[in-house]
Amino acid sequence: MGTLYYLQLFLLLLGGSICILIFFFSTIVNYQSALKKKAILNLEFFTAVLLYSDFFAYVFRGNTSTTGYWVVHISNFLLFFVVYLELIGLQYYLKTCLLEAHKKDLFRLIIIRYVSYAGILGLIVNTFTGFIYKINDANLYTRGPFFFISFVLPLVAYLLFLSIVIEYRKIFPKLIFIALLLFFILPLSCSILQCFLYGLSLMNLAIGFCVVLLFALSLISQNRFLVQAACREIDTGLPNTYGLNLEMQKLIEEKILTRYNAFYFDIKRMGVINRKYGGKNGTLALVTYAHSLKSSLKEDEVLGRLSGNLFVALIRKENTQDFLERLTHTEISLPLPDGVEKIVMSSVAGIYEIDTNDIEPGDILSNALMATNIAKHIQHKPYVFLTPELQKEIDESKALQDQIPISMGKGEFKPYYQPKIDVSDNTLCGAEALVRWEHNGEIIPPGKFISELERNESICKLDFYVLDYVCRDIRKWLDEGKNPPAISVNFSRKNLGNPVLAEQIHDTLKKYNIPENLIQVEITETIDEYPVDYLKGVVLALRDYGMSTALDDFGTGSASINLIKEVPFNVMKIDKSFIDSLNDKDQKILGHIISLAADVGSDVITEGVETSEQLSVVKKLGCTKIQGFYFDKPLPRDVFESRMDNPVYRTL
């Protein structure tokens, strides 16, 4: 028995020391939850006090000195007292877990707390009555007639504790759930044994073991949480870019990546939803939509969020069509203060059909993103598959984009001049500079390269490149004594975002000492991108510099009448669509536009006149200035110079 006694003392001292060291260590450790850290600290401190109290109670048992008397009395009181503090600490730990997961404060937790208070009250009464335990004159501990109370109250609390742990087992990480189960099983089992093995501290040692175990498993769980958090996006809990890369890398290593298609999709109308319901509800709608998509996935499929409205999914090829249907039409319920509202959510997507396991995750995302951009900006479809044919087009497009700045530096882009004719006397009255690309002995029309330039805003450079080229030509003609007409130069919508556009255009004219009346700036109807007031400011700034402006492709946009009313364009160029059909309706509309332009002081030029019939209609409606193949196609500089020398067209 002596060996067992000293072994027990050693274990009590060792356990108390470990708990106090863990306590001090925990004060400097960062937890994912401040509440859980506080709960762990409480348990560690209470357990250290419990084990040290038990240790000193045994060491000074039977010692009748004054020191022995006080140590035995205080230690035994703390033994029982700290058990109830442990229970309070445990209910606080459970409460923090439940609050974070379900915002609940269970009634059973309140009962555990009050059972612990009852036990503490009983201990206070026991100091005067000895009905639970007492210390005799020999300074030895003995059980009182109601000692069973010290067993029943903790048992009730532990049973309630166990019922909560089991009911909410899914809330706890697996390791923490195991530790909490042991926190019930071991102390309870040891307390039963202790009723028959008088003089052993099995229950207290079991509590100490469980606290140390809970701390160790908490650290492991927290480490897993941190690793998972690094791979997860906050709002949705879905894998982030790092997490998606890990998932794809795993499939690559398992040689099964080719079983999947990669989706890159962008939720549509999120701006509208945020404005209508507010940012918080907009986020809720996004999260609900994402979770709805996630619920439809198979176990081995992956859905992740990159940022904002952008998501990526790895979907088995046989499930691709089903996922597309959910992607393009999913109804969600959005809880609002005045009720639940149904919202249809949809996305625009690019799908990359993975055909090799020998590919990097970054390339998978790039290919799927490429398809998404094509769906959004080029084909304007709800989704696009990145097929080999489309990949070839993309490669050709990229090669074209790479070649454009080189060709621009070589001067391969040149303006061709399409004459404008005053049909009242068939004379040359102006021209529009239309850019052509002379590359490798062929002329590449604008339709093949303008859209490429607009994607990366190189179009802005091209606009000024053409203006500079035109100014050089005009300077040459003036120096040769010619009388050039006004040349109109197009400026793209992207250039209109330049706050000093008018100033830079005028600086180019000054560079070549070109009279302002020889350059006209053409602007395409762009009310969808820029407000009317903004366009008005650009036009007035150009007017202040003495330059005229023309509204190109008039009648094709959504706010033409408002533009006429608010923005003082010098010229309105009627889009060729009005004369293509020559039906009565189009002729009436065209006639009203010509009259309206005259009423507001603007000249009118009709574009796209190609036949004598079209010319006759335009003249009948009162438009005297036209531009089109009927008289001339866009001309290279030397041919246009000849036309300036002979500005009168013969009647055809």
Rosetta blueprint (number, residue, H / E / L):
1 M L
2 G H
3 T H
4 L H
5 Y H
6 Y H
7 L H
8 Q H
9 L H
10 F H
11 L H
12 L H
13 L H
14 L H
15 G H
16 G H
17 S H
18 I H
19 C H
20 I H
21 L H
22 I H
23 F H
24 F H
25 F H
26 S H
27 T H
28 I H
29 V L
30 N L
31 Y L
32 Q L
33 S L
34 A H
35 L H
36 K H
37 K H
38 K H
39 A H
40 I H
41 L H
42 N H
43 L H
44 E H
45 F H
46 F H
47 T H
48 A H
49 V H
50 L H
51 L H
52 Y H
53 S H
54 D H
55 F H
56 F H
57 A H
58 Y H
59 V H
60 F L
61 R L
62 G L
63 N L
64 T L
65 S L
66 T H
67 T H
68 G H
69 Y H
70 W H
71 V H
72 V H
73 H H
74 I H
75 S H
76 N H
77 F H
78 L H
79 L H
80 F H
81 F H
82 V H
83 V H
84 Y H
85 L H
86 E H
87 L H
88 I H
89 G H
90 L H
91 Q H
92 Y H
93 Y H
94 L H
95 K H
96 T H
97 C H
98 L H
99 L H
100 E H
101 A H
102 H H
103 K L
104 K L
105 D L
106 L L
107 F H
108 R H
109 L H
110 I H
111 I H
112 I H
113 R H
114 Y H
115 V H
116 S H
117 Y H
118 A H
119 G H
120 I H
121 L H
122 G H
123 L H
124 I H
125 V H
126 N H
127 T H
128 F H
129 T H
130 G L
131 F L
132 I L
133 Y E
134 K E
135 I E
136 N L
137 D L
138 A L
139 N L
140 L L
141 Y E
142 T E
143 R E
144 G L
145 P L
146 F L
147 F L
148 F L
149 I H
150 S H
151 F H
152 V H
153 L H
154 P H
155 L H
156 V H
157 A H
158 Y H
159 L H
160 L H
161 F H
162 L H
163 S H
164 I H
165 V H
166 I H
167 E H
168 Y L
169 R L
170 K L
171 I L
172 F L
173 P L
174 K H
175 L H
176 I H
177 F H
178 I H
179 A H
180 L H
181 L H
182 L H
183 F H
184 F H
185 I H
186 L H
187 P H
188 L H
189 S H
190 C H
191 S H
192 I H
193 L H
194 Q H
195 C H
196 F H
197 L L
198 Y L
199 G L
200 L L
201 S L
202 L H
203 M H
204 N H
205 L H
206 A H
207 I H
208 G H
209 F H
210 C H
211 V H
212 V H
213 L H
214 L H
215 F H
216 A H
217 L H
218 S H
219 L H
220 I H
221 S H
222 Q H
223 N H
224 R H
225 F H
226 L H
227 V H
228 Q H
229 A H
230 A H
231 C H
232 R E
233 E L
234 I L
235 D L
236 T L
237 G L
238 L L
239 P E
240 N L
241 T H
242 Y H
243 G H
244 L H
245 N H
246 L H
247 E H
248 M H
249 Q H
250 K H
251 L H
252 I H
253 E H
254 E L
255 K L
256 I L
257 L H
258 T H
259 R H
260 Y E
261 N E
262 A E
263 F E
264 Y E
265 F E
266 D E
267 I E
268 K L
269 R L
270 M H
271 G H
272 V H
273 I H
274 N H
275 R H
276 K H
277 Y H
278 G L
279 G H
280 K H
281 N H
282 G H
283 T H
284 L H
285 A H
286 L H
287 V H
288 T H
289 Y H
290 A H
291 H H
292 S H
293 L H
294 K H
295 S H
296 S L
297 L L
298 K L
299 E L
300 D L
301 E L
302 V E
303 L E
304 G E
305 R E
306 L E
307 S E
308 G L
309 N L
310 L E
311 F E
312 V E
313 A E
314 L E
315 I E
316 R E
317 K H
318 E H
319 N H
320 T H
321 Q H
322 D H
323 F H
324 L H
325 E H
326 R H
327 L H
328 T H
329 H L
330 T E
331 E E
332 I E
333 S E
334 L E
335 P E
336 L E
337 P L
338 D L
339 G E
340 V E
341 E E
342 K E
343 I E
344 V E
345 M E
346 S L
347 S E
348 V E
349 A E
350 G E
351 I E
352 Y E
353 E E
354 I L
355 D L
356 T L
357 N L
358 D L
359 I L
360 E L
361 P H
362 G H
363 D H
364 I H
365 L H
366 S H
367 N H
368 A H
369 L H
370 M H
371 A H
372 T H
373 N H
374 I H
375 A H
376 K H
377 H H
378 I H
379 Q L
380 H L
381 K L
382 P L
383 Y E
384 V E
385 F E
386 L L
387 T L
388 P H
389 E H
390 L H
391 Q H
392 K H
393 E H
394 I H
395 D H
396 E H
397 S H
398 K H
399 A H
400 L H
401 Q H
402 D H
403 Q H
404 I H
405 P H
406 I H
407 S H
408 M H
409 G H
410 K H
411 G L
412 E L
413 F E
414 K E
415 P E
416 Y E
417 Y E
418 Q E
419 P E
420 K E
421 I E
422 D E
423 V L
424 S L
425 D L
426 N L
427 T E
428 L E
429 C E
430 G E
431 A E
432 E E
433 A E
434 L E
435 V E
436 R E
437 W E
438 E E
439 H E
440 N L
441 G L
442 E E
443 I E
444 I E
445 P L
446 P H
447 G H
448 K H
449 F L
450 I H
451 S H
452 E H
453 L H
454 E H
455 R H
456 N L
457 E L
458 S H
459 I H
460 C H
461 K H
462 L H
463 D H
464 F H
465 Y H
466 V H
467 L H
468 D H
469 Y H
470 V H
471 C H
472 R H
473 D H
474 I H
475 R H
476 K H
477 W H
478 L H
479 D H
480 E L
481 G L
482 K L
483 N L
484 P L
485 P L
486 A L
487 I E
488 S E
489 V E
490 N E
491 F E
492 S L
493 R L
494 K H
495 N H
496 L H
497 G H
498 N L
499 P L
500 V L
501 L H
502 A H
503 E H
504 Q H
505 I H
506 H H
507 D H
508 T H
509 L H
510 K H
511 K H
512 Y L
513 N L
514 I L
515 P L
516 E H
517 N H
518 L H
519 I E
520 Q E
521 V E
522 E E
523 I E
524 T E
525 E L
526 T L
527 I L
528 D L
529 E L
530 Y L
531 P L
532 V H
533 D H
534 Y H
535 L H
536 K H
537 G H
538 V H
539 V H
540 L H
541 A H
542 L H
543 R H
544 D H
545 Y L
546 G L
547 M L
548 S E
549 T E
550 A E
551 L E
552 D E
553 D E
554 F E
555 G L
556 T L
557 G L
558 S L
559 A L
560 S H
561 I H
562 N H
563 L H
564 I H
565 K H
566 E H
567 V L
568 P L
569 F L
570 N L
571 V E
572 M E
573 K E
574 I E
575 D L
576 K L
577 S H
578 F H
579 I H
580 D H
581 S L
582 L L
583 N L
584 D H
585 K H
586 D H
587 Q H
588 K H
589 I H
590 L H
591 G H
592 H H
593 I H
594 I H
595 S H
596 L H
597 A H
598 A H
599 D H
600 V L
601 G L
602 S L
603 D E
604 V E
605 I E
606 T E
607 E E
608 G L
609 V L
610 E L
611 T L
612 S H
613 E H
614 Q H
615 L H
616 S H
617 V H
618 V H
619 K H
620 K H
621 L L
622 G L
623 C L
624 T L
625 K E
626 I E
627 Q E
628 G L
629 F L
630 Y L
631 F L
632 D L
633 K L
634 P L
635 L E
636 P L
637 R H
638 D H
639 V H
640 F H
641 E H
642 S H
643 R H
644 M H
645 D H
646 N L
647 P L
648 V E
649 Y L
650 R L
651 T L
652 L L
